[in-house]
Amino acid sequence: MGYWGILLGLALEVIPSEIVLAYAGYLVYQGQINLIEAVVFGTIGCLFQQIILYVIGLYGGRAFIDKYGKYLHIKSKHVDVTERWFQKYGAGVVFTSRFIPVVRQAISIPAGISNMNMVKFLSYSGLASVLWAILFISLGKSLGENWQNIYEKAAPYTQPILWGAILLMIAYILYKSLTRKKKIQG
């Protein structure tokens, strides 16, 4: 399905995004699709999924997740954690959460529940999604015929990104905590 397969695969995420994007990289390697267009369609697919989850949070709230979350592979406890992070530290966690497994999808729900500004939500999500798509499409392309080994080959790249995202989130949380204390004291 080419570009549309990438978009749909990521929007529905029945298969993990890492695999869909690595396969897209393999298609780039074979010359069946273009790298730039693969990244664009990959980013749009990721954003569609996040918009769907945002809208579920906005209109369905916690009740919807508690009842139907299992069908979306999102557990209430994941939403609990991301909701606390979101409420306590603000919109910046939307970006850094995109690089943390499970939290990557779950963060969009509390963003919707709290009615986060859609432009800001799409900006943070879009930037992270572009980086994610570039990483895995590039890895899939460089692996070529061995693209199926993506988890094994991606670990040296994704581990530093994961740790970087965690450190960035910690820095952001510290910043928000310190500025909140200054506002209370001042």
C-alpha positions as CSV (number, residue, x, y, z in Angstrom):
1,M,0.0,0.0,0.0
2,G,3.0,2.3,0.0
3,Y,2.6,5.7,1.5
4,W,-1.1,5.1,2.4
5,G,-0.1,1.8,4.1
6,I,2.4,3.8,6.3
7,L,-0.2,6.4,7.1
8,L,-2.9,3.9,8.0
9,G,-0.5,1.5,9.8
10,L,0.6,4.3,12.1
11,A,-2.8,5.9,12.5
12,L,-4.3,2.6,13.6
13,E,-1.1,1.2,15.2
14,V,-2.1,-2.4,15.1
15,I,1.5,-3.1,14.4
16,P,4.1,-1.1,16.5
17,S,5.2,2.1,14.8
18,E,8.9,1.0,14.9
19,I,8.1,-2.0,12.6
20,V,5.9,0.1,10.2
21,L,8.5,2.7,9.9
22,A,11.4,0.2,9.6
23,Y,9.4,-1.5,6.8
24,A,8.9,1.9,5.1
25,G,12.7,2.3,5.3
26,Y,13.1,-1.0,3.6
27,L,10.8,0.2,0.8
28,V,13.0,3.3,0.5
29,Y,16.0,1.0,0.3
30,Q,14.3,-1.0,-2.5
31,G,13.6,2.2,-4.3
32,Q,9.8,1.6,-4.2
33,I,9.1,4.9,-2.2
34,N,10.8,8.2,-1.6
35,L,12.5,8.9,1.8
36,I,11.0,12.4,2.3
37,E,7.5,11.3,1.4
38,A,7.8,8.3,3.7
39,V,8.7,10.6,6.6
40,V,5.8,13.0,5.7
41,F,3.3,10.1,5.5
42,G,4.8,8.6,8.7
43,T,4.5,11.8,10.6
44,I,0.9,12.3,9.4
45,G,0.0,8.8,10.4
46,C,1.5,9.3,13.9
47,L,-0.4,12.6,14.2
48,F,-3.7,11.0,13.1
49,Q,-3.4,8.5,15.9
50,Q,-2.6,11.2,18.5
51,I,-5.5,13.3,17.3
52,I,-7.9,10.3,17.6
53,L,-6.6,9.7,21.2
54,Y,-6.8,13.4,22.0
55,V,-10.5,13.5,20.8
56,I,-11.3,10.4,22.8
57,G,-9.9,12.2,25.9
58,L,-11.7,15.5,25.0
59,Y,-15.1,14.0,24.5
60,G,-15.0,10.6,26.2
61,G,-12.9,11.3,29.2
62,R,-11.8,8.8,31.8
63,A,-15.1,6.9,31.6
64,F,-14.4,6.0,27.9
65,I,-10.9,4.8,28.7
66,D,-12.0,2.8,31.7
67,K,-14.6,1.1,29.6
68,Y,-12.9,0.7,26.2
69,G,-9.2,1.3,26.8
70,K,-8.4,-2.4,26.6
71,Y,-9.4,-2.3,22.9
72,L,-6.9,0.5,22.3
73,H,-4.2,-1.3,24.3
74,I,-4.2,1.5,26.8
75,K,-4.6,0.6,30.5
76,S,-6.2,3.0,33.0
77,K,-3.0,2.9,35.1
78,H,-1.0,4.3,32.1
79,V,-3.5,7.1,31.7
80,D,-3.3,7.7,35.5
81,V,0.4,8.2,35.3
82,T,0.3,10.4,32.2
83,E,-2.6,12.5,33.6
84,R,-0.7,13.2,36.8
85,W,2.4,14.2,34.7
86,F,0.4,16.3,32.4
87,Q,-1.6,18.1,35.2
88,K,1.5,18.7,37.3
89,Y,4.1,19.7,34.6
90,G,2.1,20.9,31.7
91,A,2.2,20.6,27.9
92,G,5.9,20.0,27.5
93,V,5.5,16.4,28.6
94,V,3.6,15.8,25.4
95,F,6.9,16.1,23.4
96,T,9.2,14.1,25.7
97,S,6.5,11.3,26.2
98,R,6.5,10.5,22.5
99,F,9.8,8.7,23.0
100,I,8.7,6.6,25.9
101,P,7.0,3.2,25.1
102,V,3.3,3.0,26.2
103,V,3.3,6.6,27.4
104,R,3.8,7.6,23.8
105,Q,0.1,7.0,23.0
106,A,-1.4,7.5,26.5
107,I,-0.3,11.1,26.9
108,S,-2.7,12.3,24.2
109,I,-5.7,11.3,26.3
110,P,-5.0,13.6,29.3
111,A,-4.1,16.3,26.8
112,G,-7.6,15.9,25.4
113,I,-9.2,15.6,28.9
114,S,-7.6,18.9,29.9
115,N,-8.5,20.6,26.6
116,M,-4.9,21.4,25.7
117,N,-4.6,24.0,23.0
118,M,-4.8,22.0,19.7
119,V,-2.1,24.0,17.9
120,K,0.3,23.5,20.8
121,F,-0.6,19.8,21.0
122,L,0.0,19.3,17.3
123,S,3.3,21.2,17.4
124,Y,4.8,19.1,20.2
125,S,3.4,15.9,18.8
126,G,4.4,16.7,15.3
127,L,8.0,17.6,16.1
128,A,8.4,14.4,18.1
129,S,6.7,12.3,15.4
130,V,9.0,13.7,12.7
131,L,12.0,12.8,14.7
132,W,10.6,9.3,15.4
133,A,9.8,8.7,11.7
134,I,13.2,9.9,10.5
135,L,15.0,7.6,13.0
136,F,13.1,4.4,12.2
137,I,12.8,5.0,8.4
138,S,16.5,5.7,8.3
139,L,17.3,2.6,10.3
140,G,15.1,0.5,8.1
141,K,16.7,1.8,5.0
142,S,20.2,1.2,6.3
143,L,19.3,-2.3,7.4
144,G,18.0,-3.1,3.9
145,E,17.1,-6.8,3.6
146,N,17.6,-7.2,7.4
147,W,15.0,-4.6,8.3
148,Q,13.1,-7.2,10.4
149,N,16.0,-7.0,12.9
150,I,14.9,-3.5,13.8
151,Y,14.6,-4.0,17.5
152,E,18.0,-5.6,17.8
153,K,19.7,-3.0,15.5
154,A,17.7,0.0,16.9
155,A,18.6,-0.6,20.5
156,P,21.9,1.4,20.3
157,Y,20.0,4.3,18.9
158,T,16.7,4.2,20.8
159,Q,18.3,3.6,24.2
160,P,20.1,7.0,24.2
161,I,16.9,8.6,22.8
162,L,14.9,7.1,25.6
163,W,17.4,8.2,28.2
164,G,17.6,11.6,26.6
165,A,13.8,11.9,26.6
166,I,13.7,10.9,30.3
167,L,16.5,13.4,31.2
168,L,14.7,16.1,29.2
169,M,11.5,15.3,31.0
170,I,13.3,15.5,34.4
171,A,14.8,18.8,33.4
172,Y,11.4,20.1,32.4
173,I,9.8,18.9,35.6
174,L,12.5,20.5,37.7
175,Y,12.1,23.8,35.7
176,K,8.3,23.7,36.2
177,S,8.7,22.9,39.9
178,L,11.2,25.7,40.5
179,T,9.2,28.3,38.6
180,R,6.0,27.2,40.5
181,K,7.8,27.7,43.8
182,K,9.0,31.2,42.8
183,K,5.5,32.2,41.9
184,I,4.2,31.0,45.2
185,Q,6.9,32.8,47.1
186,G,6.9,35.9,45.0
